Amino acid sequence: MAFNKAPTEWIASWSEDGTTASFPLASVTDLTAAEADATTGDLRAIAFRLVESLYQHISGLATADAPGQLTITRNRFESGTSIAYRYLLTVNTGVETTVTAEA
């Protein structure tokens, strides 16, 4: 099987209508409704769960099925009762799609 770039391959039940993209919370490993709540939720938890879910998905793929232009590596650090995760996302793009940060 070859790499499939469709969002539905990576996030179950992904949908978009030209204005809004959405997916069920259950599509992201361990993401809870409380974490994703629009008012009282926690963006840090959402980012962690989403990146971890993508990392797990990519890690479970055979090399031929993995995205050649996207890699995610993860390091885990433990200190007493604290655990920290560091992710490195590398995305190769063409010059015409390069995003430029504003000063």
Sequence and secondary structure as in RCSB ss.txt:
>XXXX:A:sequence
MAFNKAPTEWIASWSEDGTTASFPLASVTDLTAAEADATTGDLRAIAFRLVESLYQHISGLATADAPGQLTITRN
RFESGTSIAYRYLLTVNTGVETTVTAEA
>XXXX:A:secstr
      HHHHSTT EE SS EE  GGGSTT  HHHH TTT  HHHHHHHHHHHHHHHHHTS GGGS TTEEEEEE
EEEETTEEEEEEEEEE   GGG      
